[in-house]
Amino acid sequence: MPRTIAAPRAPRYDSARAIADLSAADPKLAKLIQRAGPFRLRIASTQSPFEALVESIVYQQLHGKAAATIHRRLLESFAEPAPHPDGSARILVHPTAQHILDAPNEQLRAAGLSANKTLALRDLAAKTLDGAVPTLQQVRRMSDEAIIEHLTQVRGIGRWTVEMFLIFRLGRPDVLPTSDYGVRKGFALTFGKLKPADKVTPADLPTAAEMEKRGQRWQPWRSIASWYLWRACDLASGALEPSV
C-alpha cells in the first residue's frame, strides 16, 4: 500500500555540540557560523531509500519549483481518494516500487518525467524489489561508504546524489560533498580569496584534496560544516541576512 508522507524533523545528532566543536576547531568557520545564524537543517527521516531516490531522480537537472511540481504530479497520479483529517484535501501518499514498475509509461510521462528519468525510476524500482537497494532498516545499520556503494548501482544515481541522501534523509553528521558546487563556492568564500561580488571562475574553486585537508578538523561534523558553507553562498547573494 502507498505510505503517508511525514513532515521533516530536526536531525537526531546534537547540533549544539557540533557547532561548539566546529567553532573551537576552526576560527574562520566559527565566524561564518555566527554570521549565518542558527542551524536549521531538517530531514525526512522516515523516507525509505526508494522514496528518497525517487525524489532525487525527479529533481536532477531541474529548478526546484519545476521539479517539485513534477514530483507532486507523480505522487498524485498514484493517490487513492482519501479525506484529509480536516476534510479539506487528500492525504499525499508515496507509491511503492511495484507501483512504479506496473505503471504505464504514459502515466509517468504525463507527470512530466523525461524518458531517461522514467528508465531510472524503473531501474530503481527493480533494484529495490530484488534487494540491491537496501530498506530503511538496513540502511540505518550501514556505513556511509557502504550506502554509497549500494545506491550508485542504480541508473542515474551518482555519489553526489547519495551524499545528499546521507545528509538530508538519514541525517548522517559527517559527510563532506566535495563535488557540490555550492559547498565548493562557500569554501572559496570562507577560506579562499573569492569575494561576494566576484564572478566565479574554475580557478577560484577548491580541489577535493584542499577541502578534505581542511575538513579533517571538522570531523565528525562535516555535514554541519557543509550546511554552513551553503549558507555562505546565501549570505554572498543576499538571500540570507547576516545575524551579526
Rosetta blueprint (number, residue, H / E / L):
1 M L
2 P L
3 R E
4 T E
5 I L
6 A L
7 A L
8 P L
9 R E
10 A L
11 P L
12 R L
13 Y L
14 D L
15 S H
16 A H
17 R H
18 A H
19 I H
20 A H
21 D H
22 L H
23 S H
24 A H
25 A H
26 D L
27 P H
28 K H
29 L H
30 A H
31 K H
32 L H
33 I H
34 Q H
35 R H
36 A H
37 G L
38 P L
39 F L
40 R L
41 L L
42 R L
43 I E
44 A L
45 S L
46 T L
47 Q L
48 S L
49 P H
50 F H
51 E H
52 A H
53 L H
54 V H
55 E H
56 S H
57 I H
58 V H
59 Y H
60 Q L
61 Q L
62 L L
63 H L
64 G H
65 K H
66 A H
67 A H
68 A H
69 T H
70 I H
71 H H
72 R H
73 R H
74 L H
75 L H
76 E H
77 S H
78 F H
79 A L
80 E L
81 P L
82 A L
83 P E
84 H L
85 P L
86 D L
87 G L
88 S L
89 A L
90 R E
91 I L
92 L L
93 V E
94 H E
95 P L
96 T L
97 A H
98 Q H
99 H H
100 I H
101 L H
102 D H
103 A L
104 P L
105 N H
106 E H
107 Q H
108 L H
109 R H
110 A H
111 A L
112 G L
113 L L
114 S L
115 A H
116 N H
117 K H
118 T H
119 L H
120 A H
121 L H
122 R H
123 D H
124 L H
125 A H
126 A H
127 K H
128 T H
129 L H
130 D L
131 G L
132 A L
133 V L
134 P L
135 T L
136 L H
137 Q H
138 Q H
139 V H
140 R L
141 R L
142 M L
143 S L
144 D H
145 E H
146 A H
147 I H
148 I H
149 E H
150 H H
151 L H
152 T L
153 Q L
154 V L
155 R L
156 G L
157 I L
158 G L
159 R H
160 W H
161 T H
162 V H
163 E H
164 M H
165 F H
166 L H
167 I H
168 F H
169 R L
170 L L
171 G L
172 R L
173 P L
174 D L
175 V L
176 L L
177 P L
178 T L
179 S L
180 D L
181 Y H
182 G H
183 V H
184 R H
185 K H
186 G H
187 F H
188 A H
189 L H
190 T H
191 F H
192 G L
193 K L
194 L L
195 K L
196 P L
197 A L
198 D L
199 K L
200 V L
201 T L
202 P H
203 A H
204 D H
205 L L
206 P L
207 T L
208 A H
209 A H
210 E H
211 M H
212 E H
213 K H
214 R H
215 G H
216 Q H
217 R H
218 W H
219 Q L
220 P L
221 W L
222 R H
223 S H
224 I H
225 A H
226 S H
227 W H
228 Y H
229 L H
230 W H
231 R H
232 A H
233 C H
234 D H
235 L H
236 A H
237 S H
238 G L
239 A L
240 L L
241 E L
242 P L
243 S L
244 V L
